[in-house]
Amino acid sequence: MLKILDENSKIKNLEVIWYFEEDDEDHYETGQFFEEKLERTKFIYVCLSEARNQNFLVA
């Protein structure tokens, strides 16, 4: 699905907010893998423990 969105020329900007647990390196690395494969998609990485400490609620 991300690849289809990334390749859609009608979409000007595409951002993915990638949430991960601090101790889940595999999940973080999966986000990095997707980021490498998707040319036009910007990834923003959010560590859940840091988000909770800053009262940044995740839906």
TORLOMI-262683 format. One record per atom (N, C-alpha, C): residue number from 1; residue in one letter; chain; z, y, x. Coordinates in pm, whole numbers, plus 50000, padded with zeros to 5 digits. Atoms other than C-alpha are relative to their C-alpha. Last residue first. Layout:
! TORLOMI-262683
   resi   resn   chain       Z       Y       X
    NUM      a       A       Z       Y       X
...
END
This chain:
! TORLOMI-262683
   resi   resn   chain       Z       Y       X
     59      a       A   50016   50058   50135
     59      a       A   51897   50732   49545
     59      a       A   49963   49855   50012
     58      v       A   50125   50073   50008
     58      v       A   52032   50833   49886
     58      v       A   49992   49936   49863
     57      l       A   50001   50115   50090
     57      l       A   52299   51097   49904
     57      l       A   49862   49940   49992
     56      f       A   50139   50009   50042
     56      f       A   52316   51324   50207
     56      f       A   49989   49873   49917
     55      n       A   50005   49993   50146
     55      n       A   52687   51394   50231
     55      n       A   49857   50006   49948
     54      q       A   50042   49864   50029
     54      q       A   52649   51456   50607
     54      q       A   49988   50023   49849
     53      n       A   49906   49906   49937
     53      n       A   52851   51147   50692
     53      n       A   49967   50145   49969
     52      r       A   49876   50003   50077
     52      r       A   52647   50944   50442
     52      r       A   50102   50100   50056
     51      a       A   50027   49934   50128
     51      a       A   52322   51052   50605
     51      a       A   50125   50004   49914
     50      e       A   50003   49855   49974
     50      e       A   52458   50962   50948
     50      e       A   49977   50076   49870
     49      s       A   49863   49960   49970
     49      s       A   52553   50612   50825
     49      s       A   50008   50150   50029
     48      l       A   49917   49990   50120
     48      l       A   52215   50575   50656
     48      l       A   50142   50044   50030
     47      c       A   49895   50100   49983
     47      c       A   52011   50653   50968
     47      c       A   50098   50017   49883
     46      v       A   49867   49958   50043
     46      v       A   51712   50852   50850
     46      v       A   50096   49883   50014
     45      y       A   49900   50106   49992
     45      y       A   51374   50823   51018
     45      y       A   50138   50055   49966
     44      i       A   49873   49934   49977
     44      i       A   51093   51056   50911
     44      i       A   50105   49890   49993
     43      f       A   49878   50073   50033
     43      f       A   50750   50901   50940
     43      f       A   50121   50085   50038
     42      k       A   49886   49956   49920
     42      k       A   50430   51105   50927
     42      k       A   50123   49924   49953
     41      t       A   49871   50000   50068
     41      t       A   50125   50925   50793
     41      t       A   50111   50040   50097
     40      r       A   49977   49868   50060
     40      r       A   49778   51013   50917
     40      r       A   50137   50012   49935
     39      e       A   50040   49885   49919
     39      e       A   49717   50732   51166
     39      e       A   50042   50134   49942
     38      l       A   50048   49902   50097
     38      l       A   49906   50444   51008
     38      l       A   49975   50133   50071
     37      k       A   50120   50050   50067
     37      k       A   49938   50150   51248
     37      k       A   49937   50103   49906
     36      e       A   50107   50018   49902
     36      e       A   50183   50313   51490
     36      e       A   49868   49962   49934
     35      e       A   50039   49866   49953
     35      e       A   50402   50439   51204
     35      e       A   49885   49991   50100
     34      f       A   50084   49939   50103
     34      f       A   50407   50092   51050
     34      f       A   49949   50136   50046
     33      f       A   50124   50079   50005
     33      f       A   50538   49942   51375
     33      f       A   49903   50061   49898
     32      q       A   50080   49955   49885
     32      q       A   50796   50222   51409
     32      q       A   49865   49927   50004
     31      g       A   50050   49866   50031
     31      g       A   50924   50145   51060
     31      g       A   49911   50053   50111
     30      t       A   50105   50023   50098
     30      t       A   50949   49776   51153
     30      t       A   49940   50134   49958
     29      e       A   50122   50033   49926
     29      e       A   51142   49882   51463
     29      e       A   49884   49970   49907
     28      y       A   50046   49878   49934
     28      y       A   51405   50050   51244
     28      y       A   49868   49976   50073
     27      h       A   50053   49916   50108
     27      h       A   51434   49738   51028
     27      h       A   49945   50132   50057
     26      d       A   50125   50059   50048
     26      d       A   51472   49516   51334
     26      d       A   49935   50088   49893
     25      e       A   50108   49961   49910
     25      e       A   51732   49747   51489
     25      e       A   49865   49946   49953
     24      d       A   50116   50081   50038
     24      d       A   51967   49704   51195
     24      d       A   49877   50045   50079
     23      d       A   49998   50125   49925
     23      d       A   52300   49827   51337
     23      d       A   49882   49908   49968
     22      e       A   49983   49976   49856
     22      e       A   52256   50190   51233
     22      e       A   49991   49872   50082
     21      e       A   49859   50010   49961
     21      e       A   52125   50096   50890
     21      e       A   50008   50010   50152
     20      f       A   49959   50121   49929
     20      f       A   51776   50216   50812
     20      f       A   50150   50007   50030
     19      y       A   49855   50015   49991
     19      y       A   51602   50463   50584
     19      y       A   50033   49869   50071
     18      w       A   49963   50139   49968
     18      w       A   51236   50543   50644
     18      w       A   50150   49994   50025
     17      i       A   49861   49989   49954
     17      i       A   51123   50865   50475
     17      i       A   50051   49857   50013
     16      v       A   49915   50112   50039
     16      v       A   50747   50829   50460
     16      v       A   50139   50027   50055
     15      e       A   49877   50021   49923
     15      e       A   50532   51137   50468
     15      e       A   50076   49882   49941
     14      l       A   49924   50115   50047
     14      l       A   50171   51173   50358
     14      l       A   50120   49982   50092
     13      n       A   49881   50029   49920
     13      n       A   49980   51496   50383
     13      n       A   50074   49882   49938
     12      k       A   49998   49913   49882
     12      k       A   49625   51575   50265
     12      k       A   50116   49965   50094
     11      i       A   49860   49969   49969
     11      i       A   49569   51289   50023
     11      i       A   50003   50078   50130
     10      k       A   49955   49900   50097
     10      k       A   49212   51296   49893
     10      k       A   50145   50043   50024
      9      s       A   50034   49866   49950
      9      s       A   49094   51119   50210
      9      s       A   50043   50111   49904
      8      n       A   50052   49922   50112
      8      n       A   49277   50801   50108
      8      n       A   49978   50144   50046
      7      e       A   50146   49992   49990
      7      e       A   49314   50596   50428
      7      e       A   49938   50085   49890
      6      d       A   50036   49936   49872
      6      d       A   49688   50656   50463
      6      d       A   49850   50023   50011
      5      l       A   49967   49858   50010
      5      l       A   49744   50576   50095
      5      l       A   49956   50076   50124
      4      i       A   50092   49945   50100
      4      i       A   49562   50244   50128
      4      i       A   50023   50150   49985
      3      k       A   50131   49989   49935
      3      k       A   49752   50168   50449
      3      k       A   49898   50063   49904
      2      l       A   49998   49884   49911
      2      l       A   50084   50243   50281
      2      l       A   49865   50022   50066
      1      m       A   50000   49883   50081
      1      m       A   50000   50000   50000
      1      m       A   50000   50126   50087
END
